[in-house]
Amino acid sequence: SILRSSSTSPSSFRRTLREITFHLGYEATATLSTRDIPLTVPCATHSTNHIDTMGSRLSAKVALIPILRSGLGMVDPMLELVDNATVHHIGMYRSKSLMPVQYYNRLPKTCNVDVAYVMDPLIATSAT
């Protein structure tokens, strides 16, 4: 795997993680609810130089939660798909007993989103 190989260059790693995240995010967000919105789009061939039409916008409030630090590379491609998402962070590591330990938590006190995506590429042993 490109992501696990020690010979993968940093730029190749970032590019591959970005591409994988974009495809996973596309599939993960495919069933989110949308609402219709009116749009005015330019059209050079139309007499008024624009056309009124309908578009779609997400109606669900979305949060992205990367697990530090490995999940940070997944935030930007997901924000391309859901640009109005809020971003919160969780930091975890694996203890000597192989149990996950949370060392950082920036989740809000109250939940004000409809769906949250926890992002961690699980490149190593995925024990956290």
Secondary structure, 3 states (H helix, E strand, C coil): CCCCCCCCCHHHHHHHHHHHHHHHHHHHHCCCCEEEEEEEEECCCCCCCEEEEEEEEECCCEEEEEEECHHHHHHHHHHHHCCCCEECCEEEEECCCCCEEEEEECCCCCCCCCEEEEECCCCCCCCC
